[in-house]
Amino acid sequence: MTRRQFVKHGSSVAVGTAALGGFLPAVHAADDHTIRLALIGCGNRGTGAVADALNVKGEGPIKLHLMVDLSESRMATAHDALKQKFPNQVDVPPERRLVGFDAYKQAIDSLRPGDVAMCTTRAYIRPVHVEYAVKKGINVFMEKPFAPDPVGLRRLLKAGEEADRKGVKILAGFQCRHSPARQALIAQIRDGLLGDIHLIRANRLGGAGWLGNQGEKANRLVDQLQFGKSHLHWIGSGQMVDNLIHQVDECCWIKDAWPVSVVGMGGRVPGSKDCGQNIDVYSMEYTFADGTKAFCGFRRINRTRTDFATYLHGTKCAAQFSGNVHAATVHRFKDQRIDKGNIAWTPTPDAHSPWQYEWNEFIASIRRDRPHNETKRAVYSDFATLMGRAACHTGQVVTWDEILKSNFQWCDYLDTLTADSPPPIKAGPDGQFPVPIPGQWKEV
């Protein structure tokens, strides 16, 4: 079950059992040993992350203590779904359900050392929330993507460095990194069982809906934050980044390196009536320092072939690294043929979802007070994904050094946003938001 399905089917979320046994924590949030969670952003991903956190077993009490959102109705829906499933672990009376742009400060200020601020809004405001939590010495879970532009990502890098100095723990939303099955294949790659890896193929191909003309709502900031979550780049990075970022992260994990350059192309289907900023097809060719190529594709066209997987090809054989909806579909094949009848090795199947594994590990790190900071690795994978987006949008070669140093920023007044702030991106009289045109578009 995906996190998006949790709100609709909250009563059927599977309960995972932590791999670690019972442990009386030496490090805890307070004398009652309870780790308290503040959910900042009550959409499907945030609600699903709370469910995974509350499902951790054998690591002491965990409770949802505060909730924050810009929409009171969305927060109520999330609260009711979680309360139904976890009646004894959801303790959020009305006075601890906060609404507003600055409510995150009140929520984080109410937490104690050892508690967790769950930063699960869309990417536009993630650096502001994470930075404040780290400043206050509060542990952080941050959902992906982490920022929609290079300036925001560099701000997160600084927050991660401050977290190291303070001993603050940060978990990032790349759950597949915690999958034992994938880790087993990574070990085989490092041991040379596949030979030198020269080619990686990672795709997220499927369908999706367009954004219609929003009329009077189009250029009101609060409305944009509701309808533009995946349709406007300044809010959530766009549909490609929002989805394919996992596959780009897997490519970098497989290579244990960051790409040095990327070229890309894409476009919209003929006759598109989409008023949003996304293009329908992205095709990216990443190059690593040793010449290895990673081809990453994203498509959102209905009634077309679907593919949701990562494959790699070494000089000795090929392998599958992941499968549909982040399933731990992991195999090593006898040669270069990706076929069920050609499997040479399959690891022990994962006992839990990758989302559950990441929370099991994170809570254990908090209880044992061991270092846990995924900021740099996660942010670098986001940089790599933004490289690909920029290459497709601009039609130019984009290098690693360029994206790291880029001063491109969608919105430079994030710290002072209010409901009355002007949106940084506006639609024209026909309701159409600016669409990238290669050769004209600027994004680096």
N, C-alpha and C positions, 0 to 999 in steps of 0.2 A: 504494500500500500504506500502510495506517495504521500508527501505532506499535504498536498493539495486536497487529497481525499479525506484527510482527517476531519476537517470541519463538517463535511457532509456525513461521514460515517464514523464519528468519534467513538461510538461504543464498540467498534470492532477493531480498534488499533491493537496490534499484537504486543504483548508484554515480553520484552527480552530479559533474559537473566544475565547479569554481568558475569564475565569470565572470571573475575576476581572473587574470592570468597569473602565472608564477613570480616569486617575490620573496624575496630573501635578507633575512630580518628584521633590522632594526636594534635592535628591542626584542624580547626573548625571555625565557623563563623562567630559563634558565641557560646556561652555556657550550655545552651540547650543543644549544641551540636548541629543545629539546623542550617543548611545552606539555603539562603533565600534568593529567589529569582525575581528580577524586574524585567518584564517583557516590554520592550520599546519598539512598537510596530506590531500590530495584532493581525496581520494577514495570515494566509495559509502557511507560509514558511515559518513564521514566528510561532504560530500555534503548534505546528508539527514539532518544532525544536523543543518547545516546552514539554510536549508529550514524551519525547526521547529522554529529556533530562529527568523527568519524574519517574520514568521507567527504570532508571539505574537502581540495581539491587545490591545489597550488602555493603553499602558505603555510607550508612547513616541517613538521617532524615533530610529531605529536600522538599521545599514548598515554593509555590508561586505566590509572591508577596505583593507585587505591584504590577499594574498594567498601564501602558501609555499609548495613545493613538490620537490622530487628528479627527477620527470618526468615532463618535460615541456608539453608533449602531454596530459598526464592525467590531469594536471592542466587546460589546455585549454578546455578540454571536460567538466570538472566540472564548469568552469567559464561560458561557453556558456549555459549550462543547467540552471544554476541559473539566469543568466542575462535574459534569455527568460521568466522565471517565475516571477522574481522580478526586472523589468527594472529600477525602481527608488530606489531600495535598494542595488543594487550591483554596487559599485563604486571602481573597481579595474583595473586601467589602467595598461598597460604593465610594467611600472616601479615599480609597487607594486605587481608584480607576481614574486616571488623570488625562485630560484632553488639552491639547495646545502645543504650539511650537516649542515653548520653553519647559514643558512638563517633564522632559527627560532629566533636567537638572534636579527637580524636586525628587524624582524617583531615585536617581543615583545618590543624591545626598542622604536618602533614607536607608541606604544599604550599609552593611558593615564589612570590615575586612574578611575575606573568605566568601562573600556573596558574589553573585554574577549579574552583570548588566547584559541583557540579551539584545544586541543591536541588530534588529531584523527589519528595519524600514527598507525602502528602496535606496539605491546606492548614493543618491545625490547628497544625503546628509550624514552618511556613515562616518566620515572623518571627524565631524563635529562631535558626534556622540561618543565615539571611541576615545578621542582625545580627552574629553571631559571625564570619562570613567577612569582612565589611567591617571589623570591628574589627581583624582580623589582616592586612588589606591584600590579600585574595585576591579575584580576579574571581569573579563569580557568574552562573550561569544559574539562574533560578527559574521553575518550571513554574506554570501557572495551575491553579485559583484560587490567590490569594496569601495570603489569610487568610479565615476563615469569619465574622469579625465586624469591626465598625468599629474596636475597640481594636487588634486585630492589624494592620489596615491602616495605622493611624496610626503604629504601631511601625515598619512597613516604610518609611513616608515618611521617618521620621527616619534610618533606615539609609541610604536613598537620598541624603539630604542629606550624611551623613558620607562616602558614597562619592564624591560630587563633590569634597569637600574633600581627599580622599586620592588622587584619580585612579583609584579602583577602577572597573572596568567591570561593568555589569550588563545582562544580556539577559533579557527576559521572554518567557513562552511564548505571545505573540500573533503567531504565525508569519505570519499573513496580511498583517500590516503590511509585510512584506518582499517581497510579490508584485509584480513589475514590471507585470503586467497591471492589478492593482487600483490601483497608483500612477498608471498612465496615465489611468484613469477619474477618479481624484481630481483630476488636473491639469485634466481637462476640466470637472469640476464647479467648480473654483476659477476657471476662465476663463469661466464663465457659459454654456457650451454647452447645459446642461440648464435654464437659467433658475434661478429661486429654488426651492430644495428645500423643499417643504411637507409631504411625507409619505414615511416610510420604513417598510417592512414586512420584518420579520426573524423567521423561524420555525425551530424545531428540533422537528419533529413526528415521532414514531415510537412504538416500543414498548419495553418494558423489564420486567424481572422484579421481583417483590416480595421482601421480606425475610420469611422464615419465622420461626417461634418458635425462638429460639436456646437455650431451656432454661437449663441451668446456666451457659452461656457468656455469657448476655445482659449480666450486670453485672460482668464481669471486664474490666478496661481493655485488656489485651493482646488478648483475643479481640475486643473491640469494634473495635480498630484493624484487624483482619483482615476481619470480616464487615460492618462499618459504613462502609466507605470512601465509599460514595455514598448510604448509607441513613440516616446520622446526621449532622445538620447541624454538630455541633461538630467533626467530623473532616474532612469534605471539602466543606462548604458545601451539600450536597444535590445531587441530580441536575440540577435546573434550572440552578443557578449553574454547576456543573461543566461543563455542556454549552453553555448559551445565552450564557455570558459572551463568547464569540467574536462572536456576532451583536450583542450590546449594544456591544461595543468597535467594531464596524464602523459602527454607527449614530453613535457619537460621533465617529469618524474622518470620516465623510461630512459631518457638521455642523461639524466642527472646534470642538466645544463640548461642554459637559456639561449634562445635563438639569437643569432647575430643580425639577421635581416629577414624581411618578408616581402613578397609581392602578392598582389591579389586583384581580383576583379569580381564583378557581380552586376546585378541590375534588377529592374522590376519587370513583371509580366506585362505584355501588351494590354493596353486599355485599363491599366490599374486605376482604381477609384479610391485607393488608400490615401487618407489625409494625413497619416502619420509620417515619420521620418525614415522608417526602415526600408531597406531594399529587400527583395524577395530571395535573392541568391547571393551567397558569399562563397568564394573559392580562394583559399590562401595556401601559398607555398612557403613554408618556413625553412630557413637554412641555419644549421648549427655550425659551430666553429670547425668541426671535422668534415664538413660537407654533407652530413646527413640531412635528408629532406623529410619534413613532416607536412603532409597534405591534409588540410582541415577544411571540411565543407559544411555549410549550413544552408538549408532550404526551407521555406515556408510556403509551399504551394499545395493546395488540397488536391486529393485524388491522384497523388503521385507515389512512387516507390518510397518506402520508409527505410531508414537505417539509423541505428543509434548504437554505435560501437567504436572501439579502438582496436586496430590491428597493427602488428609490427613484423618486419621481415629482417632477419639476420642472415649472415653468410652461411649459416648451417641450416636454419629452418625458420618457420614463421610461428606466430603465436597470436592468440586473441587475448586482449587485456581487460575488456569490459563489454557489457551487453546492454540490452534494452532497459531503460529507466534505471541506469546505474547498477544493474544486476552484476554480481560477481561471476560473470561468464568468462572463465579463465581456462585456456588450454595452450599446450605446446604441441605443435604438429610435427609430423615425421619429415616433411619437406616444406615447400612454399605454398602448398595447396591448403586453403582454408575450407575444411570439409569435416563433417562429423565422423566420417569413416576413416579419417587420416590423423586422428588424435594420438599422440604419443604419451601425453601426460596431462593429468588434471589434478589440481590440488584438492585437499580436503575442503568440502563446501563450507562456506561461511555459515556459522550458526545463527547470526543475527544480521540485521540490515546494517549497512555502513553507517547510517545515522546513529544507530544505537551504539555501535563500537566507538564512535568518536566521543560520545557523551560518557560512556563507561570510563574511557581513558582520562577524559578531562576532569571528571569528578574525583577520580582516584588521585590525580595530580594535585588537586586542591586539598584533599584530605591528608595527603602525605607531604604536602608542601615541597613538591619536586618541581623543577623548572618546566614550564610549558608555555612556549610563545611561538605561534605559527605565523606571526605577522609578515616577516620578510619574505618567506617562501610563498605565502599566499598572494601578497601584493605583487611580487615579481611575476607570478603567473597571470595576474590581471594586466600588468604592463604588456606581457606577451600577447594577450588577447586584444588589447587596445591597439597594439602594433598592426594586427591583422585587420581590425576595423578601419584604421586609418589608411592602410594600403588599398583596401577595396574602395573606400570613399574618395580618395584623392587620385588614384591611378598611378601612384609613385612607389618607388622602393622606400621602405621605412626601416631604419636600422635600430638596433637595441640602444645605442648611445643617444640617438635622436629622441626616442620616446622617453628615456630616463631623464633627459635634460629639458624636455619640452615644457614651455610655459602656457600651453593651451589649456583653457579653462572655460567651461560652459557658464558658470555662475560665480561671480566674485564677491557676493554678499550673503553667503550661506549663514554666517553667524548672526545676522540681523533679520532673517526672514520672519515675516509676519503674514497673517492672512491677507493683508492689504498690499503686500509687496508686488511689484510688477514681475511677471514671469520673464526669464531671460530669453526664451524662445517664443515667438508669436506666429500665429496663423495669419494668412492673408484674407482678403475679403471673401474668397471662395472656400474658406475653412482649411486650406492646404498649408501644412507646416513645411518649412524648408527641407528639401530632399537632396542628399549628396549628389553632386554632379562631378565626376572625375575630370581633372584638369582645371576645375574652378574652386572646388571645396578645400577649405583649410581645417586641419584637425591635428596638426603636430606643431 
